[in-house]
């Protein structure tokens, strides 16, 4: 590696690191890579030689020697960490002795936002700029254009923008799917919520598939036709498209591969972090919560096999009634659209609240716009959300936009039909059901929390508030007064 020759460095040359490095280099940049695994370092350089146009100035080189790697970077140095969240601190500790004041360190992994805030303070003391950047798009996105959500020290943004912006995905209108999110841990907070929304959308799609497959008894080819059709209209989006592909994938023996995959979904924690953050801020995200719980329940495979023998379900005649409902497949499209829209709304409400609470200085409309391309949750519905924020930049919960609330009003009958049919047939739809309950709670001028206030005051003297006067009150409740 030539000294002070490379525009940017990538630390961690796994799938995401190597592909993002090649993506950035393909824009006419020289990108150095470091990985203690010498085979990965060597492969990164070889792939660059094979895949890049050297005449454009594009170049990659890999090293397994940290000092050589750091010395090869132009100063002030720009380094992107793409390592597992549990080793970010150790990676930073190994780098800092080789860095100088003014260098820029970008954490592009799935770090928890409180950790990003802690690292910001630590590195600021050493005059090293730190950016926590969410990156979404998987392997393909990293190589050809992800959605990127950088936040942290704004002073460093203009230095890294020319390197990162050309590598981002482009939305349908040509806008790059990257923008400065805000200060502190905002970039990783927004990426965390992105992943929470992703959990919710995936669970909604899985429940819709289950209702067609197990409830209506439709063959995989027919279900695929539905998803393919939906992907061309209001439900167009990456997760709908890949579901159609999955429903066509055959195993070696010609059978449907999906039939052989164990029904236990794993998780890495970002969905749970979203739920925890929402609870801490007092923001309801029931569909995301339901999706996190559903993944946990799916993992109790043996317990569910016992439960299938132990617990009674609906009578066969009740299930047959669902099979006879010829209109249900059409209702599923509207139900899924409504539930997905409500899931986005929950996530965006959480982001808006965190922005006010943590003083991130972010713009919810910008977040919706940069999710339109490259990321896992990209979908046509994000165009509608972006339009809602264009109408009202201060919109806290996008479900309250006039156009979106009107659409939800049109779709809610289909969501009710689907949730009722699933309950009658004994097919669990925790995400679809939670979306409907969320919608109904939002439109309820009065909820039964008055009784909960009274109960808390009865057993714990926690006091309550009244509708007809200001202040807090306590009652000496009479035991047995209703007898």
Beta strands, then each sheet from edge to edge (+ up, - down):
strand 1: 8-11
strand 2: 30-34
strand 3: 59-63
strand 4: 78-81
strand 5: 104-107
strand 6: 129-136
strand 7: 147-152
strand 8: 178-183
strand 9: 464-465
strand 10: 472-473
sheet 1: 3+ 2+ 1+ 4+ 5+ 6+ 7- 8-
sheet 2: 9+ 10-
end
